[in-house]
Amino acid sequence: MVGEISNVENTCKSRLKEYVQNHPEIFHFSSLQLKRYQQYHLDILNNQCIIYAKGRKSLSEILLENGLAVRDVKVKNIVFEYKFKRAELRARREKKGIYSDPILRSCVNVLK
């Protein structure tokens, strides 16, 4: 069982590394969403900072809905948990980012 998990992890890590190399634009994705010298609304929730990049949409939601992040199931705020889950489901349905690759998609399912 332990050998299976490490094989899955190794496969996932190598596939993710390959994905990132093939999509260099994702390194600058957040900076394209956040403009320099512009003010943003911030919320502090459980000692974590949430930055809103597009009005009422947080940068976390934007990353999730583009398949560039994975939802943390430990979120204790019902509103954010719902928003993040909805954003992640949109990325899955539209096969964006990591969800465009079948192996990475299964990695998220296994490792979550």
N, C-alpha and C positions, 0 to 999 in steps of 0.2 A: 504494500500500500504506500509506504513512504517513497519507494522508488518510482511509483507511478506519479506521485505529486511532483517530485523533482524533475521528472521527464516533462510533465506538463508545464512546469515553471520555466524550464530551459527552452522549450519550444516557444512558449509565449514571449519570453524575453528576447529571443532571437528574431521572432516575427515582428515584435514591436520596434526593435532596433532597425530592422529593414524598412518598416513602414515610415518611421521618422526620417530615415535617410532618403526615402523616395518622395517625401513631402516636406521639404525644408521650410516652406512658407508657414508651417504651424509654429515655428520658433518665434515668429513675429506676430502671431495672431492676436494676442492680448494687447500688444502695443498699437495695433491697428484699430482696436476697439476703444482704447483709451487715448484721447488726444492730449498732447502736452499742453500745459498752461490752462487747462480747463478744470473747473471745480466739479467734484463728484460728491454725491451723497453717500455717507458711510453709516452703517449700523454696526453696533457691537452686540454680539450674541454669544453667550457662553465663552467669553474671552476670545472670540474670533471676530475678525473684521469682515463685514460683507460690503463690497463696493458695488454701487449701481452704475452700470455703464450706459444703459439706454433707458432713461426714465425710470420706470418701475422694474426693469429687468436687471438682475444682478449679473456681474461678470461670470459668476459660477454657472448660472443658467445658460448663458451664451456658450460657455465652453461645453457644457453638457449637451446642449441641443445640436452642437456641431460635431459631437462624437470625439471631443478632445479631452474629456475627463470622465471619471466614473463616480457615480453618486456614493457618498459615504452614508451607509445605512445607520450610522450612530447619531445622526442629526436628531436633536430632541425637540425641535420646533416644528409643529404640525404644518404650519403654512409653508415654511421652506422645504420641508420634506415632500409635501405635495408638489410644489413648483419644480423641485429638482427631479422628482420621479417623472413628472410629465415631460420635462425637457429631455430626459434620458430616453423615454419611450419614443419621443419624436425622432431622435437620432437613430434609434434602432429601426423604426418603421421606414425611415427615409434612407437607411443604410449610409449614414454619414460618418466620416472619420474612421475610428477603429471598428465601427460596425459595418463598414464596407468590405472588410476582410473576414471571410468565414472563420479562419483560425482565431483571429483576435476576438471575434464575436463569441466564440465558444470559450475563450480564455476568460473573458469577463464573467460568463456564466459559472465557470468552474471555480474561479478564485474569489468570487464575491461572498 
